[in-house]
Amino acid sequence: MDPSIDPPLINPALLASLSESERAEALAAAAAAKRAEERAAKRAAEREATKQAQSLHQVELSLEEEEARALAEALEEKRRQRERENCAGSNGRGTVSSSLIGSSKAAADGLVFVSKKKRGAGFVANGDDGSHAANAAPSTEDALESRIGFKRKNDGEHPADSSSEPQASHLTASQLASIKRAYLGEKALETADASTSNTNHASDMRDVINVRQRLRDERAKRRVKKTTFKFEWGNEEDTFEEEDPLYSGAIAASHTTNKNKKSATSQSKQSNSNRDSNLALGKRKARHDSIATVSSVASKPVSKMTPRDWRIFRENYDIVVKGGKSPPPLRSFRETPVGVPPIHPSLIDAIENKLMYKEPSPIQRQAIPIGMQRRDLIGIAETGSGKTAAFGIPLCHHVLSFPQSILDTVAEEGPLALVMAPTRELALQINTEFGKLLSSQKNVVSLAVVGGQSITEQATKLRNGVHVVVGTPGRINDCVEMAYLVLNQCSYIVLDEADRMIDLGFAPQIEQILDAMGGKLKSENESEAYEQERQDLESLGKVVPRHRLTAMFSATMPAEVERIAKRYLRHPVVVTIGDQDSGKNARITQRVLYLSSPAQKESTLRDILRRSRPDEKIIVFVNEKKHADGVGRMVENAGRRTVVLHGGKTQEQREENLAVFRRGGVVLVATDVAGRGLDIPDVQHVINFDLPTRSIDNYSHRIGRTGRAGKEGLATSFMTDEDEGIMAPLKNYLESTGSPVPDKLARHPAAASGTGAFIR
C-alpha cells in the first residue's frame, strides 16, 4: 500500500456485510470519533504549551524577586555604612557647649554671644521659660545623629535594631539650623545639604547598577555550557611504534648523566649497527598503515562515519566544498550517505553494465548526492572529469521517480528536465549518455534539440511528448518562441560548460529560457529554501516539485557566469575538483634542503627557528609519534616554546595543545594526525623534519596547512640519502608545481630511475 494514502477508518472486510445505509452510518461514526481524537490531542498540546508558558513566567518572576531582594540588601548595607562613617568622622571634632543656649530672648533671636572666657569657665545660661540648664554639652555627633534620625523618620525608614537608634537631642530643629547658619553661612548650608543629597543619590544609583550587573553575570554563568573540541581519531590512525635509532639516541642523551654516558654510547653503537634493517621495516610498516587508514574511511559503515572521516575522504579525492549545506560524498554507486535517497535500481544496472563505471569519479562522488537532495549546485570541473554522469544520474533519477500518470502529461505540459550545452556535439554526446542511462526504460524519452537539423521534425517529436530535452541555447530558445516547446512542469535544469556558453554569446537566450520555466525559484532565505527542498523531496514521485533545481557546471567563473548564478541559483553548493594542493602551491614557496646526513637536521632546524619571528605559526612534521617529543625538545633548545600533537596524547592534552597553538607564540610538532582533517588557520611555515614515507599525497597535504585563504606560505623539507622512497615522486611533484629541484635530488639515481613508487 502506498504510505501516502491514509488507511481506511474501518476495515473493508467488516463493511462488506453491511447495507449501504449502515455502511454510511458506520463511516460517519468512525469519522466523528477520529475528529474527536484529533480535537483532544490538539487540546492536550495547547494545555502543554500553556503549562510551559506559565512555568517560564514563574521563572521570570523568581528572577525579578531575587534581583529586588539583592538590591534592597545592598542599599540597606550602603546606608548603614554611611552612618558608621559619619559617626566615626564626628568623633575627632570639638563639641558645642550648651552654654551657647541663652535666654528665651536669645533663643528667639537664634544665638547670644558668649565669650571664650565664660565658655571655658563653664558658664550656664537659663532660659526665661524655666527650663533646666544643660550639665553636659551635646556634641556635634549627637546633633548629626538627631538630624539623621529625623530624616529617617520623615522618609519612613525604620532600623532593624531599635537599640541602635540615636538618642533624641534636646535642641530644636530651628536651634540646630541657627547654629549651622552662624558657623557656615546660609549658602554654605544649602550647598552642603545639596552636595550630600546628590552624593548619596549617585552612590545609590551605582549600587543599583552593580547589583543588577552581578545578578546578570551569575545567571549567564549558570547558562553557559563548556564546549569541548573532540578529536576524532585514535591511536591506530597514527604511525607505527618502532623507534628510530636517530631519535632514540638524541632522546636518551638528554636524560643521560655523566655516570651512564659510557653505556649510552655503547647502546647507540648497537642501534646504529641495525639502522638499515629498522628503517626498511619502518618504511614497509608505514606504507601498510597508510593503506589501512585510507581504506578505513572507505570501508567503515556509513552510519559510523564522522565529520572528520568525511573530510579525509574528500581530501583523498581532491574534493573541495563551499557555500550551502552539502551532504557527504558517495563511496560507491550502490551506497548513499545518510539523508540521501538511494539511486534508482535501473540506473545502478545501467551504470555498471552500460557505462561500465566501477567507482565514481571525484565530481560524481559529491555532485550526485547534492542533486539527489534537490539542492542547487555549481561544479568547477574540467571536461573529461565525468561531470555528464555527475548531473545525468540525479536528473534521470528525478524523472524515473514520477508515476506513469505524470509521465503521460509531457505532451501537453512539456519535459520534466532540461540540459543546455554550448555546442551541438556536446549536446549530442550528453543525449547519448542519457540514452544509456535510460536504456531499460522504454517509456522515458530524451531528445537532442540542436541546430543543423530540421526544426519541424524536432517540433513533431516535442509535441508527441519528451521527458528530457538536451540542446543548445539558440535552438531551444527558438522552439520556445515558436511554441514548439513549453516548460510548464520543468523543475530540473542543467547548464553544462556555462563559461563557454557565455563566451559564445548565449547569455540572452539562457536568461529567456530560464524565465520561461514553470518551476519557481526557491526562497532567498536560507532556512526557507532548505525547507522547500525538503518538501519537494518528500513529494517527489507523487507530484511535480514546485521549486526548480538548477545545476551549473563550468571550468571557470567569469563575471557574467557569476551574475547568472546569483540571479537563478539559491544557496548553491560550490564543488571544486582538482589538485587543490597544487593550486595552492602557486602561493606556497617550496624548499627542499638536501642534507649530507640526518645528524644535520637538528642544527638546520635550530637555524631556521632562530631566523623566524616569535609570533610566526610554524608546524614541524615528523613521521613517528615517539620521535615527536624529542624534536619538541630540539625546538625548545632553539629558544622557542613548543607543543606536541600526536595520537599518543590524551584528549585533554590534544585539546589544550591545539588551543595553545591557535593562540600563537608556539611551534607545533606533529605527526600526520595534524596534516589531515584539521583546519588550523594562519600557518605561515611548514617544516618537514622527516619527509613522509607513505606517499606524495601526504607531502601535499602537509604543506597544504599553509598558504590558505589567499595568503602566502612557506614549506621547507629536509632530505637525506635515506629518503630514496619518495625521491622520484617528489621530484615530479616539484617540477609540476614549478618549484626548484635541488641538484643532488635531480642527479640521484633513485629520482632518475623512477623507483620509489607511491600511493595515489
KAWO-V600944 format. One record per backbone hydrogen bond with DSSP energy under -0.5 kcal/mol. NH is the residue of the N-H (numbers start at 1). CO is the residue of the C=O. Records with the same first field share a line. If there is no record, write none. Layout:
NH=CO + CO
This chain:
5=2
14=11
15=11
16=12
18=15
23=19
24=20
25=21
26=22
27=23
28=24
29=25
30=26
31=27
32=28
33=29
34=30
35=31
36=32
37=33
38=34
39=35
40=36
41=37
42=38
43=39
44=40
45=41
46=42
47=43
48=44
49=45
50=46
51=47
52=48
53=49
54=50
55=51
56=52
57=53
58=54
59=55
60=56
61=57
62=58
63=59
64=60
65=61
66=62
67=63
68=64
69=65
70=66
71=67
72=68
73=69
74=70
75=71
76=72
77=73
78=74
79=75
80=76
81=77
82=78
83=79
84=80
85=81
86=82
87=83
88=84
89=85
90=86
91=87 + 88
92=89
93=90
96=138
97=95
100=97
101=98
102=100
107=103
108=104
109=105
110=106
112=100
119=115
120=116
121=117
122=119
123=118
127=131
130=127
135=133
143=139
144=140
145=141
146=142
147=143
148=144
149=145
150=146
151=147
152=148
153=149
154=150
155=151
156=152 + 153
157=152
162=160
164=161
165=162
176=172
177=173
178=174
179=175
180=176
181=177
182=178
183=179
184=180
185=180 + 181
189=185
190=186
191=187
192=188
193=189
194=190
195=191
196=192
197=193
198=194
199=195
200=196
201=197
202=198
203=199
204=200
205=201
206=202
207=203
208=204
209=205
210=206
211=207
212=208
213=209
214=210
215=211
216=212
217=213
218=214
219=215
220=216
221=217
222=218
223=219
224=220
230=228
231=229
232=230
233=231
237=234
238=235
248=244
249=245
250=246
251=247
252=248
253=249
254=250
255=251 + 252
256=252 + 253
260=257
261=258
264=260
265=261
266=262
267=263
268=264
269=265
270=266
271=267
272=268
273=269
274=270 + 271
275=272
278=274
279=275
280=276
281=277
282=278
283=279
284=280
285=281
286=282
287=283
288=284
289=285
290=286
291=287
292=288
293=289
294=290
295=291
296=292
297=293
298=294
299=295
300=296
304=301
305=302
310=306
311=307
312=308
313=309
314=310
315=311
316=312
317=313 + 314
318=315
319=314
320=318 + 576
322=574
324=572
330=365
331=335
332=335
335=332
340=337
347=344
348=344
349=345
350=346
351=347
352=348
353=349
354=350
355=350
357=351
365=361
366=362
367=363
368=364
370=366
371=367
372=368
373=369
374=371
375=370
377=550
378=573
379=552
380=378 + 575
381=379 + 554
385=382
390=386
391=387
392=388
393=389
395=391
396=392
397=393
398=394
399=395
400=396
401=397
402=399
406=403
407=403
408=404
409=406
410=407
412=409
413=409
414=410
415=486
416=467
417=467
418=492
419=469
420=494
421=471
427=423
428=424
429=425
430=426
431=427
432=428
433=429
434=430
435=431
436=432
437=433
438=434
439=436
441=438
442=440
444=441
447=468
449=447 + 470
450=448
453=450
458=454
459=455
460=456
461=457
462=458
463=459
464=460
465=461 + 462
467=445
468=445
469=417
470=447
471=419
472=449
473=421
476=472
477=473
478=474
479=475
480=476
481=477
482=478
483=480
484=479
485=479
488=413
489=413
490=487
491=416 + 489
493=549
494=418
495=551
496=420 + 494
498=495 + 553
501=497
502=498
503=499
504=500
505=502
506=501
510=506
511=507
512=508
513=509
514=510
515=511
516=512
517=514
518=487
519=490
520=546
529=525
530=526
531=527
532=528
533=529
534=530
535=531
536=532
537=533
538=534
539=535
540=536
541=543
542=539
543=539
548=520
549=491
551=493
552=377
553=495
554=379
562=558
563=559
564=560
565=561
566=562
567=563
568=564
569=565
571=569
573=376
574=322 + 572
575=378 + 573
576=320 + 574
577=380
578=318
580=578
583=579
584=580
585=581
586=583
587=584
589=587 + 713
590=588
591=715
593=591 + 717
594=592
595=593 + 719
600=597
601=598
603=599
604=600
605=601
606=602
607=603
608=604
609=605
610=606
611=607
612=608 + 609
616=613
618=616 + 666
619=685
620=668
621=619 + 687
622=670
627=624
628=624 + 625
629=625
631=627
632=628
633=629
634=630
635=631
636=632
637=633
638=634
639=636
640=635
643=667
645=669
649=646
654=650
655=651
656=652
657=653
658=654
659=655
660=656
661=657
662=658
663=659
664=660 + 661
667=641
668=618
669=643 + 667
670=620 + 668
671=645
674=671
675=672
676=672
680=678
681=679
683=705
684=617 + 682
685=617
686=714
687=619
688=686 + 716
689=621 + 687
690=621
697=759
699=695
700=696
701=697
702=698
703=699
704=700
705=702
706=703
707=683 + 712
711=708
713=587
714=684
715=589
716=686
717=591
718=688
719=593 + 717
723=720
724=721
726=723
727=723 + 724
728=724
729=756
730=726
731=727
732=728
733=729
734=730
735=731
736=732
737=733
738=735
739=734
746=742
747=743
748=744
751=748
752=748
753=749
754=750
755=750
759=694
